[in-house]
Amino acid sequence: MTEHRIGAHVPADDPLAEAAARSADVVQMFVSNPQSWKKPIPRADAEELRGSNVDFYVHAPYLLNLASPNNRVRIPSRKILAQTVEAAGWIGAKGVIVHGGSVGADEDVEVGFDRWFKALNSFDVIVPVLVENTAGSGNTVMQNLDNYGPLWAAIGDFNTGVCLDTCHAWAAGADLTEAVARITQYTGRIALVHGNDSRDPFGSHRDRHANLGSGEIPEELLVGVIRDADAPVVVETPGEAEDQAADIAWLRERL
């Protein structure tokens, strides 16, 4: 088992200062407005970020839904993902995190796997695309961890990986003691963990993060699944730098 590198999702204006304020080894950030289809623009500090000892991950915009039946969502989603991956390359990022998305209410979830294939087949995936599990129910593609099986059958030959979100898995009703084994039997490994506690009960399908140790996930389960994943960790927890620094310290102490 390797020493865990731990960090946080931070504002993008000065990510190295944000990392220092949290004693973070890892930073996740947006490279464009997360609520917009606007193309990322080059960063003046790109060379500095590439040369730092902080590992960078990029979260794709929230609007993105590669599995959507609506061309007006699905096609722009492919375009902004390609642009986000290119921008992630500018700063030497180790991955681009993308939510699994959702198909139409009257569609079988399997059509989402094919749409994912078409998306990744439409551009050069120069930075790994990390598919994140989600908390939702119904027509969401990645609420069920076993869906990594058919998804990887469709996209596993591309430059892809898994981002396991602990809050999302808990909210979706997944057994955290077996979550890593369920995923890695299909994908081989976990590339990144979103280490989040949950404000809501098990199986709630609510995506509301809590600071580590203050939510509903029992400590031994939360720490256990992160240890099992044996991957870098990003906390996406509430509060300012000092609150996330406390979460990072909490996790370091227990790992």
C-alpha positions as CSV (number, residue, x, y, z in Angstrom):
1,M,0.0,0.0,0.0
2,T,1.3,3.4,-0.9
3,E,1.3,6.6,1.1
4,H,-1.9,8.5,0.4
5,R,-1.7,11.9,-1.2
6,I,-4.6,13.9,0.1
7,G,-6.0,17.3,-0.9
8,A,-9.2,19.2,-1.7
9,H,-11.3,20.8,-4.4
10,V,-10.3,24.5,-4.3
11,P,-11.0,27.8,-6.0
12,A,-9.1,28.1,-9.3
13,D,-7.7,31.6,-9.1
14,D,-4.5,30.7,-7.1
15,P,-4.6,26.9,-6.6
16,L,-1.1,26.6,-5.2
17,A,-1.9,29.1,-2.5
18,E,-5.1,27.2,-1.8
19,A,-3.1,24.0,-1.6
20,A,-0.7,25.6,0.9
21,A,-3.5,26.9,3.0
22,R,-4.9,23.3,3.4
23,S,-1.5,21.5,3.6
24,A,-2.7,19.6,0.5
25,D,-0.7,17.3,-1.7
26,V,-3.5,17.2,-4.3
27,V,-5.8,19.8,-5.8
28,Q,-9.0,19.5,-7.8
29,M,-10.4,22.5,-9.6
30,F,-12.5,23.7,-12.5
31,V,-10.8,25.1,-15.6
32,S,-13.9,26.9,-16.8
33,N,-17.3,28.0,-15.4
34,P,-18.9,24.8,-14.1
35,Q,-22.3,26.1,-15.0
36,S,-21.4,27.2,-18.6
37,W,-20.6,25.7,-21.9
38,K,-17.9,28.3,-22.5
39,K,-14.5,27.0,-23.6
40,P,-11.6,27.0,-21.1
41,I,-9.0,29.6,-21.7
42,P,-5.2,29.1,-21.3
43,R,-3.8,29.9,-17.8
44,A,-0.9,32.3,-17.3
45,D,0.4,30.1,-14.5
46,A,0.2,26.8,-16.4
47,E,3.9,26.3,-16.4
48,E,4.2,27.0,-12.7
49,L,1.4,24.5,-12.0
50,R,3.0,21.8,-14.2
51,G,6.3,22.3,-12.3
52,S,4.9,22.2,-8.8
53,N,4.9,19.2,-6.4
54,V,1.1,19.4,-6.2
55,D,-0.9,16.9,-8.2
56,F,-3.8,18.4,-10.2
57,Y,-7.1,17.0,-11.1
58,V,-9.8,18.8,-13.1
59,H,-13.5,18.5,-12.6
60,A,-15.6,18.7,-15.7
61,P,-18.5,21.3,-15.8
62,Y,-21.7,20.2,-14.0
63,L,-23.8,20.8,-17.1
64,L,-22.1,17.9,-18.9
65,N,-24.3,14.8,-19.5
66,L,-22.7,12.4,-22.0
67,A,-25.6,10.0,-21.7
68,S,-28.4,12.4,-22.4
69,P,-30.9,11.6,-25.1
70,N,-31.1,15.3,-26.0
71,N,-28.7,16.2,-28.8
72,R,-28.7,19.8,-27.5
73,V,-27.1,18.5,-24.3
74,R,-25.2,15.4,-25.4
75,I,-23.3,17.0,-28.3
76,P,-22.2,20.2,-26.3
77,S,-21.2,17.8,-23.5
78,R,-18.8,16.0,-25.8
79,K,-17.4,19.3,-27.0
80,I,-16.8,20.8,-23.6
81,L,-15.3,17.5,-22.4
82,A,-12.8,17.5,-25.2
83,Q,-12.0,21.1,-24.4
84,T,-11.7,20.4,-20.7
85,V,-9.3,17.4,-21.3
86,E,-7.2,19.7,-23.6
87,A,-7.1,22.4,-20.9
88,A,-6.2,19.8,-18.2
89,G,-3.2,18.8,-20.4
90,W,-2.0,22.4,-20.3
91,I,-1.5,22.2,-16.5
92,G,-0.3,18.6,-16.4
93,A,-3.4,17.3,-14.7
94,K,-3.6,13.6,-13.8
95,G,-7.3,13.2,-14.6
96,V,-10.6,14.8,-15.6
97,I,-13.5,13.8,-13.4
98,V,-16.9,13.4,-15.1
99,H,-20.2,12.3,-13.6
100,G,-21.8,9.3,-15.2
101,G,-24.9,11.3,-16.3
102,S,-28.4,10.0,-17.0
103,V,-30.4,8.6,-19.9
104,G,-34.0,9.5,-20.7
105,A,-36.7,8.6,-18.3
106,D,-38.1,6.0,-20.7
107,E,-34.7,4.6,-21.8
108,D,-32.7,1.6,-20.7
109,V,-29.6,2.7,-18.9
110,E,-27.5,0.5,-21.3
111,V,-27.9,3.2,-24.0
112,G,-25.8,5.4,-21.8
113,F,-22.8,3.1,-22.2
114,D,-23.0,3.4,-26.0
115,R,-23.2,7.2,-25.7
116,W,-20.2,7.3,-23.5
117,F,-18.3,5.3,-26.1
118,K,-19.3,7.7,-28.9
119,A,-18.2,10.6,-26.7
120,L,-14.7,9.3,-26.0
121,N,-14.3,8.1,-29.5
122,S,-14.8,11.7,-30.8
123,F,-11.6,13.2,-29.5
124,D,-8.1,12.4,-28.4
125,V,-8.2,11.6,-24.7
126,I,-4.8,12.9,-23.7
127,V,-5.6,13.1,-20.0
128,P,-7.4,10.2,-18.3
129,V,-11.2,10.7,-18.0
130,L,-12.2,9.5,-14.6
131,V,-15.9,8.3,-14.4
132,E,-17.5,9.2,-11.0
133,N,-20.3,7.2,-9.4
134,T,-23.4,9.2,-8.5
135,A,-26.0,9.3,-5.7
136,G,-29.1,9.6,-7.8
137,S,-31.7,7.0,-8.6
138,G,-33.9,6.0,-11.6
139,N,-32.2,6.8,-15.0
140,T,-28.8,7.7,-13.7
141,V,-26.0,5.7,-15.4
142,M,-23.6,5.3,-12.5
143,Q,-25.6,4.9,-9.3
144,N,-25.1,1.1,-9.4
145,L,-21.4,0.3,-9.0
146,D,-21.8,-2.9,-11.0
147,N,-22.5,-0.6,-14.0
148,Y,-18.8,-0.1,-14.2
149,G,-18.8,-3.6,-15.8
150,P,-20.8,-2.8,-19.0
151,L,-19.4,0.7,-19.1
152,W,-15.8,-0.6,-19.1
153,A,-16.7,-3.1,-21.8
154,A,-17.7,0.0,-23.9
155,I,-14.9,2.5,-22.9
156,G,-12.2,0.5,-21.2
157,D,-9.9,0.7,-24.2
158,F,-9.8,4.5,-24.0
159,N,-7.7,6.5,-21.5
160,T,-10.1,6.1,-18.6
161,G,-10.2,5.5,-14.9
162,V,-12.6,5.5,-11.9
163,C,-13.3,8.3,-9.4
164,L,-15.0,6.7,-6.4
165,D,-17.1,9.2,-4.3
166,T,-17.8,7.9,-0.8
167,C,-20.8,10.1,-0.2
168,H,-22.4,9.2,-3.5
169,A,-21.8,5.4,-2.9
170,W,-23.4,5.7,0.6
171,A,-26.3,7.7,-0.7
172,A,-26.9,5.3,-3.5
173,G,-27.1,2.4,-1.0
174,A,-23.8,0.7,-1.8
175,D,-22.1,-1.5,0.8
176,L,-18.9,0.5,1.4
177,T,-17.1,-2.6,2.7
178,E,-17.2,-4.2,-0.8
179,A,-17.4,-1.0,-3.0
180,V,-13.8,-1.1,-4.1
181,A,-13.9,-4.9,-4.9
182,R,-17.1,-4.4,-6.9
183,I,-15.5,-1.7,-9.0
184,T,-12.0,-3.1,-9.5
185,Q,-13.2,-6.5,-10.7
186,Y,-14.3,-4.6,-13.8
187,T,-11.8,-1.7,-14.0
188,G,-8.6,-3.0,-12.3
189,R,-8.1,-0.1,-9.9
190,I,-9.4,3.1,-8.5
191,A,-7.6,6.2,-9.8
192,L,-9.0,8.8,-7.4
193,V,-11.3,9.0,-4.3
194,H,-13.6,11.8,-3.5
195,G,-13.5,11.4,0.3
196,N,-16.7,12.9,1.6
197,D,-19.0,12.2,4.5
198,S,-22.7,12.4,4.0
199,R,-25.3,14.6,5.6
200,D,-28.1,12.1,4.9
201,P,-28.9,8.5,5.8
202,F,-27.8,5.4,3.9
203,G,-29.7,4.9,0.6
204,S,-31.2,8.4,0.7
205,H,-30.1,9.2,-2.9
206,R,-29.2,12.7,-1.7
207,D,-25.9,14.2,-2.7
208,R,-25.1,16.4,0.3
209,H,-21.5,16.3,1.5
210,A,-20.5,16.7,5.2
211,N,-17.1,17.2,6.8
212,L,-15.3,14.1,7.7
213,G,-16.4,12.5,10.9
214,S,-19.4,14.8,11.3
215,G,-21.8,13.1,8.9
216,E,-23.8,9.8,8.7
217,I,-21.1,7.5,7.4
218,P,-19.6,5.5,10.3
219,E,-15.9,6.4,10.7
220,E,-14.7,2.8,10.2
221,L,-16.6,2.5,6.9
222,L,-15.4,5.9,5.6
223,V,-11.8,5.3,6.4
224,G,-12.0,1.7,5.4
225,V,-13.2,2.3,1.8
226,I,-10.6,5.0,1.3
227,R,-7.9,2.7,2.6
228,D,-9.1,-0.1,0.3
229,A,-9.1,2.2,-2.7
230,D,-5.3,2.9,-2.2
231,A,-5.5,6.0,-4.4
232,P,-5.1,9.8,-4.1
233,V,-7.9,11.5,-2.2
234,V,-9.7,14.8,-2.8
235,V,-12.2,16.1,-0.1
236,E,-15.1,18.1,-1.5
237,T,-16.3,19.1,1.9
238,P,-18.1,22.3,3.2
239,G,-16.5,25.4,4.6
240,E,-13.3,27.4,3.9
241,A,-9.7,26.4,3.8
242,E,-9.4,25.8,7.5
243,D,-12.3,23.4,7.4
244,Q,-10.9,21.4,4.6
245,A,-7.4,21.5,6.2
246,A,-9.1,19.9,9.3
247,D,-10.6,17.2,7.1
248,I,-7.3,16.5,5.4
249,A,-5.6,16.2,8.8
250,W,-8.4,14.0,10.1
251,L,-7.9,11.6,7.2
252,R,-4.1,11.6,7.4
253,E,-4.3,10.7,11.1
254,R,-6.5,7.7,10.4
255,L,-4.8,6.4,7.4
